[in-house]
Amino acid sequence: MARHHVYQISKTNKALASQSVFYGLSDAFTQANARKAFVEGSYAKNADIEANSLNEVKSLVNTNRMSSKIVISGALRNIGVGDIIFNEESGLYFIVSPTGYDRIKIK
């Protein structure tokens, strides 16, 4: 089981949060936009989750936020398109797309 960090754009940044939901659907929000937003601090780490897969991370957050596998550290919302998940074990970042998870190079 690996530890995953969930990063989400703050709802106070309404324009960027509204654009991020279009990742993978249009050019309104691309990996380049996500990378820039991440580096500039527009994404906040909202939780650490112990899970075997990205699908399990999403399922736990979206259906069982009281699970002992979740340590909430911010304003955690349901995981959705445009959110970023970091897998500590593999050292890889993923951005949530409409059809799954795309690897994204952050650093």
TABEL-V416683 format. One record per backbone hydrogen bond with DSSP energy under -1.0 kcal/mol. NH is the residue of the N-H (numbers start at 0). CO is the residue of the C=O. If there is no record, write none. Layout:
BEGIN
NH & CO
NH & CO
END
This chain:
BEGIN
1 & 50
3 & 48
4 & 85
5 & 46
6 & 83
7 & 43
9 & 41
12 & 9
13 & 11
16 & 12
17 & 13
18 & 14
19 & 15
21 & 18
22 & 19
24 & 21
25 & 21
33 & 29
34 & 30
35 & 31
36 & 32
37 & 33
38 & 34
39 & 35
40 & 37
41 & 36
43 & 7
45 & 5
46 & 5
47 & 70
48 & 3
49 & 68
50 & 1
56 & 52
57 & 53
58 & 54
59 & 55
60 & 56
61 & 57
62 & 58
63 & 59
66 & 63
69 & 66
70 & 47
72 & 45
73 & 45
75 & 73
81 & 95
82 & 79
83 & 6
84 & 93
85 & 4
86 & 91
87 & 2
90 & 86
93 & 84
94 & 101
95 & 82
96 & 99
101 & 94
103 & 92
END
